[in-house]
Amino acid sequence: MLYYETGSKDTSLTDAQLNQAIRDICDKLGAKKKILIIPPDGSRIHSQAGKITEMVWDYYGDAVTDILPALGTHVAMSQEEISLMFGKTPKELFRVHDWRNEITTLGTVPREFIEEVSEGKVSFDWPAQVAKLLVEGEFDLILSIGQVVPHEVIGMANYNKNIFVGTGGSEGINKSHFIGAVYGMERMMGRADTPVRRVLNYSSEHFASHLPIVYIQTVVSKDESDNLAIRGLYAGPDSECFEKAAGLSLQVNFQMVDKPLEKVVVYLDPHEYRSTWLGNKSIYRTRMALADGAELIILAPAVKEFGEDKTIDVLIRKYGYKGTDTTLAAVKENDDLASNLGAAAHLIHGSSEGRFSITYCPGHLTEKEITDVGFIYGDLNTMMKRYSVDKLKDGFNTLENGEEIFYISNPGLGLWAHESRFVD
């Protein structure tokens, strides 16, 4: 069922058009007494969900009693970050998701189902966990807002991932990430139907149908002037809005390159990327486009840590991005990693498996810290002079010295692949 849909690869909604669309959606939803909004956090600032949240608050006013950014395992947003993303939306409405403690389990996806969808690669029950606030808040509307875009853990981001991962608990988040990592990132990215999505869909159908959840999904890409454009907007209570958005996202966020890329430079916007936990999108989203022996250079001026969560940060520093086999062996041999499967999945995702080199150029991590986790260190100032982001355009660039690079200004907005690596 769709409450609203608009979009094409050439659509570019103005703020006025977006506001009218949100008002039309709210008109259709009708009067409400108590509303919870679940937007993404600052790591998805380009989703335009901040604007939409502000527009919903402007429409419903005091009926919006709580806003719970879908942090997952990320750090809480600062007051400044909330202002930047959500404008005039009152700060006192914002709640911080406690993914380790303030959660409840709606039900359990059986081991047999997990084995089936993962093709036998993993075997465990999966708890459908959400923040207690969703269940205990007595809301007559839970509005989940987010961007559909290719994603390394689930294939295409958002929809019920915003609920079961964004407001999920430790075990559910860890296991969902591990399912995707072990199944194979290259088999997942850019696909709406994946093992992890099937697990979440099972949970929506069997355990969450009583919750008054409605989804608003955006599709965002850059326009010809290098500005962000909303290409699509979809709203509804079930998977149809997600499926429509995913179809459009593949048209505007997925780029198949003509030849494997030999040298890629990725810039991580300081407002969005402050850890390798987030910044490794530069690895995930480009790996299927990179040639064997290619060089990936990551310009990361605000990166100051590895994990958004302190426990996960320690695990990344301890075990490093050393490849699938090494990581799975460490899971078997070490209880700390075995009890944090999300961290193990991240270590798998962030490794090149020895196929290409990764040079990280952080603003706030030392050379030793970078090399200890398995990356090559690059001096940020030197690399920023060599690769001036103000002069580069997305795609192929030929520098003054004749060097050819492929530049990506924001890895979170797309997925790049060569046909030789886009596997089924």
Backbone hydrogen bonds in HBPLUS format (Angstrom, degrees):
<---DONOR---> <-ACCEPTOR-->    atom                        ^
c    i                          cat <-CA-CA->   ^        H-A-AA   ^      H-
h    n   atom  resd res      DA  || num        DHA   H-A  angle D-A-AA Bond
n    s   type  num  typ     dist DA aas  dist angle  dist       angle   num
A0003-TYR N   A0235-ALA O   2.74 MM 232  5.32 162.0  1.77 137.5 142.8     1
A0004-TYR N   A0235-ALA O   3.31 MM 231  5.02 151.3  2.39 133.8 129.0     2
A0235-ALA N   A0004-TYR O   2.92 MM 231  5.02 154.9  1.99 144.7 141.8     3
A0006-THR N   A0233-LEU O   2.98 MM 227  5.46 136.2  2.18 147.8 159.3     4
A0233-LEU N   A0006-THR O   2.82 MM 227  5.46 158.4  1.87 161.3 164.4     5
A0008-SER N   A0231-ARG O   3.15 MM 223  5.93 143.2  2.29 154.2 158.5     6
A0011-THR N   A0008-SER O   3.19 MM   3  5.11 156.3  2.25 101.1 108.2     7
A0013-LEU N   A0230-ILE O   3.17 MM 217  5.46 162.0  2.20 143.0 145.8     8
A0018-LEU N   A0014-THR O   2.82 MM   4  6.06 159.0  1.86 153.6 159.9     9
A0019-ASN N   A0015-ASP O   2.86 MM   4  6.02 161.2  1.89 148.2 153.3    10
A0020-GLN N   A0016-ALA O   3.02 MM   4  6.23 157.3  2.07 144.8 150.6    11
A0021-ALA N   A0017-GLN O   2.92 MM   4  6.11 154.4  1.99 144.6 152.1    12
A0022-ILE N   A0018-LEU O   2.91 MM   4  6.20 158.0  1.96 153.6 159.1    13
A0023-ARG N   A0019-ASN O   2.96 MM   4  6.19 154.9  2.03 145.7 152.8    14
A0024-ASP N   A0020-GLN O   2.87 MM   4  6.11 150.3  1.95 145.4 153.8    15
A0025-ILE N   A0021-ALA O   2.95 MM   4  6.27 152.3  2.03 146.0 153.5    16
A0026-CYS N   A0022-ILE O   2.91 MM   4  6.16 162.9  1.93 150.1 154.6    17
A0027-ASP N   A0023-ARG O   2.81 MM   4  5.99 152.8  1.89 145.9 153.7    18
A0028-LYS N   A0024-ASP O   3.08 MM   4  6.31 151.4  2.16 140.6 147.6    19
A0029-LEU N   A0025-ILE O   2.96 MM   4  6.31 146.8  2.07 145.4 155.4    20
A0030-GLY N   A0026-CYS O   2.90 MM   4  6.11 142.2  2.05 145.7 155.6    21
A0140-ASP N   A0034-LYS O   3.01 MM 106  5.74 154.3  2.08 148.9 156.1    22
A0035-ILE N   A0063-ALA O   2.73 MM  28  5.78 148.1  1.83 160.0 155.9    23
A0065-THR N   A0035-ILE O   3.11 MM  30  5.88 147.6  2.22 143.7 151.8    24
A0036-LEU N   A0141-LEU O   2.99 MM 105  6.40 161.5  2.02 158.6 164.3    25
A0143-LEU N   A0036-LEU O   2.79 MM 107  6.21 157.1  1.84 163.5 168.7    26
A0037-ILE N   A0066-ASP O   3.02 MM  29  6.47 160.1  2.06 150.1 154.7    27
A0068-LEU N   A0037-ILE O   2.87 MM  31  6.29 157.0  1.92 165.1 172.2    28
A0038-ILE N   A0143-LEU O   2.78 MM 105  6.01 168.3  1.79 151.9 152.8    29
A0145-ILE N   A0038-ILE O   2.93 MM 107  6.06 160.4  1.97 136.9 142.9    30
A0070-ALA N   A0039-PRO O   2.78 MM  31  6.05 160.5  1.81 159.9 166.7    31
A0044-ARG N   A0041-ASP O   2.99 MM   3  5.84 164.9  2.02 125.7 129.3    32
A0045-ILE N   A0042-GLY O   3.28 MM   3  4.88 137.9  2.47 114.4 107.1    33
A0047-SER N   A0044-ARG O   2.97 MM   3  5.52 165.0  2.00 120.3 124.6    34
A0052-ILE N   A0048-GLN O   3.23 MM   4  6.54 162.0  2.26 146.1 151.2    35
A0053-THR N   A0049-ALA O   2.84 MM   4  5.97 159.1  1.89 146.8 152.0    36
A0054-GLU N   A0050-GLY O   3.09 MM   4  6.33 160.8  2.13 146.9 151.8    37
A0055-MET N   A0051-LYS O   2.92 MM   4  6.22 150.8  2.01 147.2 155.9    38
A0056-VAL N   A0052-ILE O   2.88 MM   4  6.16 154.1  1.95 152.6 159.4    39
A0057-TRP N   A0053-THR O   2.95 MM   4  6.19 163.8  1.98 153.0 157.3    40
A0058-ASP N   A0054-GLU O   2.89 MM   4  6.07 153.1  1.96 142.7 150.7    41
A0059-TYR N   A0055-MET O   3.03 MM   4  6.24 142.5  2.18 139.1 148.5    42
A0059-TYR N   A0056-VAL O   3.15 MM   3  5.09 122.5  2.49  92.9 107.2    43
A0060-TYR N   A0056-VAL O   2.92 MM   4  6.15 172.9  1.92 161.5 161.8    44
A0061-GLY N   A0057-TRP O   2.67 MM   4  5.19 148.3  1.77 142.7 150.3    45
A0063-ALA N   A0060-TYR O   3.31 MM   3  5.55 165.2  2.33 128.2 125.4    46
A0064-VAL N   A0061-GLY O   3.06 MM   3  6.00 163.5  2.09 127.6 131.2    47
A0067-ILE N   A0093-LEU O   2.80 MM  26  5.56 145.7  1.91 149.2 141.5    48
A0095-ARG N   A0067-ILE O   2.76 MM  28  5.96 154.5  1.82 163.2 163.0    49
A0071-LEU N   A0069-PRO O   2.80 MM   2  5.61 125.3  2.11 114.1  97.5    50
A0074-HIS N   A0071-LEU O   2.88 MM   3  5.02 166.0  1.90 129.6 129.9    51
A0072-GLY N   A0166-GLY O   2.82 MM  94  4.14 149.1  1.92 132.9 122.6    52
A0082-ILE N   A0078-SER O   2.95 MM   4  6.24 154.7  2.01 151.4 158.4    53
A0083-SER N   A0079-GLN O   3.03 MM   4  6.28 159.5  2.07 146.5 151.6    54
A0084-LEU N   A0080-GLU O   2.97 MM   4  6.19 158.8  2.01 147.6 153.5    55
A0085-MET N   A0081-GLU O   3.02 MM   4  6.17 158.9  2.07 147.7 152.4    56
A0086-PHE N   A0082-ILE O   2.76 MM   4  5.59 164.1  1.78 153.4 159.1    57
A0087-GLY N   A0083-SER O   3.05 MM   4  5.00 129.0  2.32 131.5 132.3    58
A0089-THR N   A0086-PHE O   3.17 MM   3  5.76 166.2  2.19 139.3 139.9    59
A0093-LEU N   A0090-PRO O   3.23 MM   3  5.87 166.2  2.25 116.0 120.2    60
A0094-PHE N   A0091-LYS O   3.13 MM   3  5.66 162.7  2.16 117.2 122.1    61
A0102-GLU N   A0098-ASP O   3.14 MM   4  5.33 126.5  2.44 129.6 144.4    62
A0170-SER N   A0099-TRP O   3.02 MM  71  5.85 122.3  2.36 165.5 157.6    63
A0103-ILE N   A0101-ASN O   2.92 MM   2  5.73 138.7  2.09 101.1  91.2    64
A0132-LYS N   A0102-GLU O   3.13 MM  30  5.80 163.1  2.16 122.5 125.8    65
A0104-THR N   A0130-VAL O   2.81 MM  26  5.66 157.0  1.86 165.2 173.1    66
A0130-VAL N   A0104-THR O   3.01 MM  26  5.66 158.6  2.06 159.5 164.8    67
A0106-LEU N   A0128-ALA O   2.81 MM  22  5.56 160.4  1.85 166.1 161.1    68
A0128-ALA N   A0107-GLY O   2.89 MM  21  5.44 171.3  1.90 155.4 157.6    69
A0109-VAL N   A0126-TRP O   2.76 MM  17  4.98 161.8  1.79 158.8 153.9    70
A0126-TRP N   A0109-VAL O   2.98 MM  17  4.98 161.9  2.01 143.7 148.7    71
A0113-PHE N   A0110-PRO O   3.03 MM   3  5.52 129.4  2.29 110.5 122.4    72
A0114-ILE N   A0110-PRO O   3.26 MM   4  6.68 158.5  2.31 150.6 156.7    73
A0115-GLU N   A0111-ARG O   2.89 MM   4  6.16 163.0  1.92 159.3 163.8    74
A0116-GLU N   A0112-GLU O   3.06 MM   4  6.20 151.5  2.14 137.5 145.2    75
A0117-VAL N   A0113-PHE O   3.00 MM   4  6.28 170.4  2.01 160.6 160.4    76
A0118-SER N   A0114-ILE O   3.04 MM   4  6.00 149.5  2.14 146.3 154.5    77
A0120-GLY N   A0115-GLU O   2.75 MM   5  4.54 153.8  1.81 148.2 150.2    78
A0119-GLU N   A0116-GLU O   3.26 MM   3  5.25 161.2  2.30 104.0 108.4    79
A0121-LYS N   A0118-SER O   3.17 MM   3  5.45 161.9  2.20 108.3 113.9    80
A0131-ALA N   A0167-THR O   2.76 MM  36  5.30  99.4  2.41 133.4 154.3    81
A0134-LEU N   A0131-ALA O   3.08 MM   3  5.83 143.1  2.22 119.9 126.7    82
A0135-VAL N   A0132-LYS O   2.99 MM   3  5.43 127.3  2.27 109.9 122.9    83
A0136-GLU N   A0132-LYS O   2.81 MM   4  5.89 170.5  1.82 169.1 172.3    84
A0137-GLY N   A0133-LEU O   2.94 MM   4  5.09 134.7  2.15 134.4 138.7    85
A0142-ILE N   A0212-PRO O   2.83 MM  70  5.62 162.4  1.86 147.8 142.9    86
A0214-VAL N   A0142-ILE O   2.89 MM  72  6.25 154.8  1.95 159.7 163.7    87
A0144-SER N   A0214-VAL O   2.84 MM  70  6.12 158.3  1.89 159.6 165.7    88
A0216-ILE N   A0144-SER O   2.85 MM  72  6.24 156.8  1.91 156.9 159.9    89
A0146-GLY N   A0216-ILE O   3.01 MM  70  6.51 153.1  2.09 163.7 171.1    90
A0218-THR N   A0146-GLY O   2.85 MM  72  6.19 155.7  1.91 144.4 152.4    91
A0148-VAL N   A0218-THR O   2.91 MM  70  6.15 165.2  1.93 175.0 171.1    92
A0157-ALA N   A0149-VAL O   2.75 MM   8  5.34 169.4  1.76 160.3 156.6    93
A0151-HIS N   A0155-GLY O   2.92 MM   4  4.81 165.8  1.94 112.8 114.0    94
A0155-GLY N   A0151-HIS O   2.98 MM   4  4.81 137.6  2.16 123.1 132.0    95
A0190-GLY N   A0155-GLY O   2.86 MM  35  5.07 151.6  1.94 136.1 129.1    96
A0161-LYS N   A0158-ASN O   3.41 MM   3  5.10 161.7  2.44 114.3 112.2    97
A0162-ASN N   A0159-TYR O   3.07 MM   3  5.90 148.5  2.17 123.1 129.0    98
A0163-ILE N   A0160-ASN O   3.12 MM   3  5.09 137.1  2.31  94.4 105.9    99
A0164-PHE N   A0160-ASN O   2.97 MM   4  6.23 166.4  1.99 165.8 161.4   100
A0165-VAL N   A0161-LYS O   2.95 MM   4  5.17 148.7  2.05 132.8 139.4   101
A0166-GLY N   A0161-LYS O   2.93 MM   5  6.35 163.0  1.96 154.4 159.5   102
A0167-THR N   A0163-ILE O   3.19 MM   4  5.23 144.2  2.33 112.9 122.4   103
A0168-GLY N   A0165-VAL O   3.17 MM   3  4.42 161.9  2.20  92.5  97.3   104
A0173-ILE N   A0169-GLY O   2.92 MM   4  6.00 169.7  1.93 165.3 168.3   105
A0174-ASN N   A0170-SER O   2.96 MM   4  5.99 168.6  1.97 151.3 155.0   106
A0175-LYS N   A0171-GLU O   2.97 MM   4  6.02 170.4  1.98 151.2 154.2   107
A0176-SER N   A0172-GLY O   3.01 MM   4  6.01 155.4  2.07 142.4 149.5   108
A0177-HIS N   A0173-ILE O   3.08 MM   4  6.24 165.7  2.10 155.4 158.5   109
A0178-PHE N   A0174-ASN O   3.07 MM   4  6.27 153.1  2.15 144.5 152.5   110
A0179-ILE N   A0175-LYS O   2.95 MM   4  6.16 155.4  2.02 149.8 155.1   111
A0180-GLY N   A0176-SER O   3.35 MM   4  6.62 166.6  2.37 148.2 150.1   112
A0181-ALA N   A0177-HIS O   3.01 MM   4  6.24 158.9  2.06 149.0 155.3   113
A0182-VAL N   A0178-PHE O   2.96 MM   4  6.02 172.7  1.97 155.8 157.4   114
A0183-TYR N   A0179-ILE O   2.99 MM   4  6.01 154.7  2.05 146.4 154.1   115
A0184-GLY N   A0180-GLY O   3.05 MM   4  6.14 150.0  2.14 141.3 148.5   116
A0187-ARG N   A0184-GLY O   3.03 MM   3  5.36 140.9  2.19 106.0 117.4   117
A0188-MET N   A0185-MET O   2.94 MM   3  5.14 157.0  1.99 108.5 116.1   118
A0189-MET N   A0185-MET O   3.01 MM   4  6.10 168.8  2.03 176.5 173.0   119
A0191-ARG N   A0188-MET O   3.05 MM   3  5.73 141.0  2.21 151.8 150.6   120
A0198-ARG N   A0194-THR O   2.93 MM   4  6.17 155.8  1.99 155.0 161.9   121
A0199-VAL N   A0195-PRO O   3.09 MM   4  6.38 147.7  2.20 144.8 153.0   122
A0200-LEU N   A0196-VAL O   3.06 MM   4  6.42 158.7  2.11 151.7 156.9   123
A0201-ASN N   A0197-ARG O   2.78 MM   4  6.00 158.4  1.83 152.9 159.6   124
A0202-TYR N   A0198-ARG O   2.92 MM   4  6.03 155.1  1.99 141.3 147.8   125
A0203-SER N   A0199-VAL O   3.09 MM   4  6.36 152.4  2.17 141.3 148.6   126
A0204-SER N   A0200-LEU O   2.86 MM   4  6.19 154.0  1.93 150.5 157.6   127
A0205-GLU N   A0201-ASN O   2.98 MM   4  6.16 166.3  2.00 153.0 155.9   128
A0206-HIS N   A0202-TYR O   2.91 MM   4  5.99 164.9  1.93 151.8 156.3   129
A0207-PHE N   A0203-SER O   2.85 MM   4  5.28 153.9  1.91 138.7 145.8   130
A0208-ALA N   A0204-SER O   3.37 MM   4  4.80 145.2  2.50 110.2 118.1   131
A0211-LEU N   A0208-ALA O   3.07 MM   3  5.53 158.9  2.12 114.1 120.5   132
A0213-ILE N   A0211-LEU O   2.81 MM   2  5.63 139.6  1.98 106.5  94.6   133
A0215-TYR N   A0236-GLY O   2.77 MM  21  5.42 173.6  1.78 154.0 154.1   134
A0236-GLY N   A0215-TYR O   2.98 MM  21  5.42 149.6  2.07 145.5 154.5   135
A0217-GLN N   A0234-TYR O   2.72 MM  17  5.15 168.6  1.74 160.5 164.5   136
A0234-TYR N   A0217-GLN O   2.94 MM  17  5.15 157.3  1.99 148.9 155.7   137
A0219-VAL N   A0232-GLY O   3.03 MM  13  4.86 139.8  2.20 136.6 132.3   138
A0231-ARG N   A0219-VAL O   2.72 MM  12  5.40 143.6  1.85 150.6 161.4   139
A0232-GLY N   A0219-VAL O   3.29 MM  13  4.86 147.6  2.40 133.4 131.7   140
A0221-SER N   A0229-ALA O   3.08 MM   8  5.52 159.4  2.12 153.4 158.6   141
A0229-ALA N   A0221-SER O   2.70 MM   8  5.52 154.4  1.77 166.6 173.4   142
A0223-ASP N   A0227-ASN O   2.72 MM   4  5.44 153.8  1.78 152.9 161.0   143
A0226-ASP N   A0223-ASP O   2.97 MM   3  5.23 159.2  2.02 117.6 118.9   144
A0243-GLU N   A0239-SER O   2.88 MM   4  6.12 164.2  1.91 162.0 166.5   145
A0244-LYS N   A0240-GLU O   2.98 MM   4  6.15 159.5  2.02 150.7 155.4   146
A0245-ALA N   A0241-CYS O   3.05 MM   4  6.18 162.1  2.08 143.0 148.3   147
A0246-ALA N   A0242-PHE O   2.77 MM   4  5.95 157.9  1.81 154.6 161.2   148
A0247-GLY N   A0243-GLU O   3.07 MM   4  6.21 155.0  2.14 142.0 147.8   149
A0248-LEU N   A0244-LYS O   3.21 MM   4  6.55 156.3  2.26 147.4 153.0   150
A0249-SER N   A0245-ALA O   2.81 MM   4  6.00 158.5  1.85 152.2 159.2   151
A0250-LEU N   A0246-ALA O   3.09 MM   4  6.29 154.6  2.16 148.2 152.7   152
A0251-GLN N   A0248-LEU O   2.89 MM   3  5.16 131.3  2.14 103.2 117.1   153
A0252-VAL N   A0248-LEU O   3.13 MM   4  6.51 146.0  2.25 150.4 160.2   154
A0253-ASN N   A0249-SER O   2.67 MM   4  5.27 159.3  1.71 157.5 159.5   155
A0415-LEU N   A0253-ASN O   2.77 MM 162  6.20 134.8  1.98 160.2 166.5   156
A0255-GLN N   A0415-LEU O   2.82 MM 160  6.22 166.1  1.84 166.9 171.8   157
A0417-ALA N   A0255-GLN O   3.06 MM 162  6.51 152.9  2.14 154.4 157.8   158
A0257-VAL N   A0417-ALA O   2.79 MM 160  6.02 152.3  1.86 151.6 160.4   159
A0261-LEU N   A0289-ALA O   2.75 MM  28  5.89 169.4  1.76 159.5 161.0   160
A0291-ALA N   A0261-LEU O   2.92 MM  30  5.36 171.9  1.93 140.5 138.6   161
A0295-GLU N   A0262-GLU O   2.91 MM  33  6.23 157.8  1.96 144.5 149.4   162
A0406-PHE N   A0263-LYS O   2.92 MM 143  6.26 148.1  2.02 148.7 159.1   163
A0264-VAL N   A0295-GLU O   2.95 MM  31  6.40 161.2  1.99 162.2 168.5   164
A0297-ILE N   A0264-VAL O   2.82 MM  33  6.16 170.2  1.83 167.1 170.6   165
A0265-VAL N   A0406-PHE O   2.91 MM 141  6.21 158.4  1.96 150.8 157.1   166
A0408-ILE N   A0265-VAL O   2.96 MM 143  6.38 151.6  2.04 160.2 165.3   167
A0266-VAL N   A0297-ILE O   2.85 MM  31  6.25 162.6  1.88 165.9 171.9   168
A0299-LEU N   A0266-VAL O   2.79 MM  33  6.06 167.9  1.81 173.5 176.2   169
A0267-TYR N   A0408-ILE O   3.01 MM 141  6.43 160.7  2.05 167.2 171.6   170
A0268-LEU N   A0299-LEU O   2.93 MM  31  6.09 155.0  1.99 177.9 172.5   171
A0272-GLU N   A0269-ASP O   2.98 MM   3  5.51 155.2  2.04 117.6 125.2   172
A0273-TYR N   A0269-ASP O   2.95 MM   4  5.94 164.6  1.98 169.5 174.4   173
A0304-LYS N   A0274-ARG O   3.00 MM  30  5.82 167.1  2.01 134.0 129.8   174
A0279-GLY N   A0275-SER O   2.72 MM   4  5.80 162.5  1.75 146.9 151.8   175
A0276-THR N   A0305-GLU O   3.11 MM  29  6.74 140.7  2.27 136.5 146.9   176
A0280-ASN N   A0276-THR O   2.87 MM   4  5.20 144.9  1.99 133.5 134.7   177
A0277-TRP N   A0306-PHE O   2.85 MM  29  5.78 137.1  2.03 160.1 163.9   178
A0281-LYS N   A0278-LEU O   3.18 MM   3  6.19 155.9  2.24 125.3 127.5   179
A0282-SER N   A0279-GLY O   3.04 MM   3  6.11 171.4  2.04 128.7 130.2   180
A0283-ILE N   A0280-ASN O   2.85 MM   3  5.11 144.8  1.98 103.7 114.1   181
A0284-TYR N   A0280-ASN O   2.95 MM   4  6.37 165.6  1.97 156.8 158.4   182
A0285-ARG N   A0281-LYS O   2.90 MM   4  5.65 167.1  1.92 145.7 149.7   183
A0287-ARG N   A0283-ILE O   3.07 MM   4  5.76 138.4  2.25 153.5 160.1   184
A0416-TRP N   A0285-ARG O   2.95 MM 131  6.04 171.5  1.96 168.2 169.1   185
A0289-ALA N   A0286-THR O   2.81 MM   3  5.39 159.2  1.85 123.0 130.2   186
A0418-HIS N   A0288-MET O   2.88 MM 130  6.11 149.6  1.97 132.9 126.5   187
A0294-ALA N   A0291-ALA O   3.02 MM   3  5.12 149.0  2.12 132.5 127.9   188
A0293-GLY N   A0355-ARG O   2.73 MM  62  5.91 177.0  1.73 168.5 167.4   189
A0357-SER N   A0294-ALA O   2.94 MM  63  6.33 159.9  1.98 166.3 162.3   190
A0296-LEU N   A0357-SER O   2.92 MM  61  6.01 157.8  1.97 145.7 153.1   191
A0359-THR N   A0296-LEU O   2.78 MM  63  6.09 172.7  1.78 170.5 173.1   192
A0298-ILE N   A0359-THR O   2.84 MM  61  6.13 167.4  1.86 170.9 171.1   193
A0361-CYS N   A0298-ILE O   2.86 MM  63  5.84 147.2  1.97 166.6 169.4   194
A0300-ALA N   A0361-CYS O   2.93 MM  61  5.59 162.6  1.96 141.6 143.1   195
A0303-VAL N   A0300-ALA O   3.28 MM   3  5.48 155.7  2.34 109.3 116.3   196
A0363-GLY N   A0300-ALA O   2.88 MM  63  6.13 127.7  2.16 154.5 141.4   197
A0364-HIS N   A0303-VAL O   3.15 MM  61  6.01 142.4  2.30 167.6 159.3   198
A0313-ASP N   A0309-ASP O   2.83 MM   4  6.05 152.4  1.91 153.1 162.2   199
A0314-VAL N   A0310-LYS O   3.09 MM   4  6.36 154.3  2.16 146.3 151.4   200
A0315-LEU N   A0311-THR O   3.19 MM   4  6.52 154.0  2.26 142.8 149.7   201
A0316-ILE N   A0312-ILE O   2.91 MM   4  6.19 158.0  1.95 155.9 161.1   202
A0317-ARG N   A0313-ASP O   3.09 MM   4  6.30 163.7  2.11 148.8 153.1   203
A0318-LYS N   A0314-VAL O   2.95 MM   4  6.13 144.0  2.08 142.2 152.8   204
A0319-TYR N   A0315-LEU O   2.93 MM   4  6.05 167.9  1.94 156.4 157.7   205
A0320-GLY N   A0316-ILE O   2.82 MM   4  5.13 148.2  1.92 134.4 144.7   206
A0321-TYR N   A0373-VAL O   2.73 MM  52  5.67 157.9  1.78 150.1 149.9   207
A0327-THR N   A0323-GLY O   3.02 MM   4  6.09 157.2  2.07 149.1 156.3   208
A0328-LEU N   A0324-THR O   2.86 MM   4  6.03 169.4  1.87 162.7 164.9   209
A0329-ALA N   A0325-ASP O   3.02 MM   4  6.15 152.6  2.10 144.4 152.1   210
A0330-ALA N   A0326-THR O   2.99 MM   4  6.21 148.9  2.09 140.0 148.7   211
A0331-VAL N   A0327-THR O   2.91 MM   4  6.25 145.7  2.03 147.5 157.3   212
A0332-LYS N   A0328-LEU O   3.18 MM   4  6.45 153.4  2.25 142.6 148.2   213
A0333-GLU N   A0329-ALA O   3.11 MM   4  6.32 140.3  2.28 141.1 152.0   214
A0334-ASN N   A0330-ALA O   2.91 MM   4  5.73 127.6  2.19 147.5 156.6   215
A0338-ALA N   A0334-ASN O   3.02 MM   4  6.18 160.1  2.06 150.7 157.1   216
A0339-SER N   A0335-ASP O   2.93 MM   4  5.95 140.8  2.09 145.7 152.8   217
A0340-ASN N   A0337-LEU O   2.99 MM   3  5.00 159.2  2.03 105.0 111.2   218
A0343-ALA N   A0340-ASN O   2.98 MM   3  5.54 129.4  2.24 111.6 123.3   219
A0344-ALA N   A0340-ASN O   3.25 MM   4  6.71 154.5  2.32 144.5 151.9   220
A0345-ALA N   A0341-LEU O   2.85 MM   4  6.08 156.9  1.91 146.5 152.4   221
A0346-HIS N   A0342-GLY O   3.00 MM   4  6.21 155.2  2.06 141.5 148.2   222
A0347-LEU N   A0343-ALA O   2.97 MM   4  6.28 150.9  2.06 148.8 156.4   223
A0348-ILE N   A0344-ALA O   3.11 MM   4  6.44 150.0  2.21 146.6 154.2   224
A0349-HIS N   A0345-ALA O   2.90 MM   4  6.20 165.4  1.92 154.7 158.9   225
A0350-GLY N   A0346-HIS O   2.92 MM   4  6.05 151.5  2.00 147.6 154.8   226
A0351-SER N   A0348-ILE O   3.29 MM   3  5.54 168.7  2.31 110.9 114.2   227
A0355-ARG N   A0352-SER O   2.98 MM   3  5.52 167.4  2.00 116.8 120.5   228
A0376-ILE N   A0358-ILE O   2.90 MM  18  5.99 172.9  1.91 166.1 165.0   229
A0360-TYR N   A0376-ILE O   2.81 MM  16  6.14 147.8  1.92 173.7 172.2   230
A0378-GLY N   A0360-TYR O   2.87 MM  18  5.70 144.0  2.00 149.1 142.9   231
A0370-ILE N   A0366-THR O   3.12 MM   4  6.40 158.0  2.17 149.4 154.8   232
A0371-THR N   A0367-GLU O   2.93 MM   4  6.14 171.0  1.93 157.3 159.8   233
A0372-ASP N   A0368-LYS O   2.84 MM   4  5.79 150.9  1.93 147.7 155.5   234
A0373-VAL N   A0370-ILE O   3.33 MM   3  5.69 141.2  2.49 102.8 112.0   235
A0375-PHE N   A0370-ILE O   3.28 MM   5  5.66 153.3  2.35 153.2 145.4   236
A0374-GLY N   A0371-THR O   3.08 MM   3  5.11 155.5  2.14 101.9 109.5   237
A0383-MET N   A0379-ASP O   2.99 MM   4  6.17 167.6  2.00 158.2 162.1   238
A0384-MET N   A0380-LEU O   2.78 MM   4  5.89 154.7  1.84 155.4 162.5   239
A0385-LYS N   A0381-ASN O   3.12 MM   4  6.27 142.6  2.27 140.4 148.9   240
A0386-ARG N   A0382-THR O   3.07 MM   4  6.33 151.1  2.16 143.1 151.5   241
A0387-TYR N   A0383-MET O   2.74 MM   4  5.86 157.4  1.79 148.6 155.2   242
A0391-LYS N   A0388-SER O   2.97 MM   3  5.56 152.3  2.05 115.3 123.4   243
A0392-LEU N   A0388-SER O   3.20 MM   4  6.43 133.2  2.43 146.8 159.8   244
A0395-GLY N   A0407-TYR O   2.86 MM  12  5.11 167.1  1.87 144.6 146.2   245
A0407-TYR N   A0395-GLY O   2.79 MM  12  5.11 168.0  1.80 140.7 138.6   246
A0397-ASN N   A0405-ILE O   2.84 MM   8  5.42 154.1  1.90 160.4 163.5   247
A0405-ILE N   A0397-ASN O   2.92 MM   8  5.42 162.7  1.95 157.9 163.6   248
A0399-LEU N   A0403-GLU O   2.79 MM   4  5.25 165.9  1.81 160.2 159.2   249
A0402-GLY N   A0399-LEU O   2.87 MM   3  5.22 159.0  1.91 116.3 120.3   250
A0413-LEU N   A0410-ASN O   3.28 MM   3  5.95 171.3  2.28 119.1 121.6   251
A0414-GLY N   A0411-PRO O   3.45 MM   3  5.92 174.1  2.45 114.2 115.2   252
A0421-ARG N   A0418-HIS O   2.82 MM   3  5.61 161.4  1.86 128.5 134.3   253
A0423-VAL N   A0421-ARG O   3.02 MM   2  5.64 118.8  2.40 111.2  94.5   254
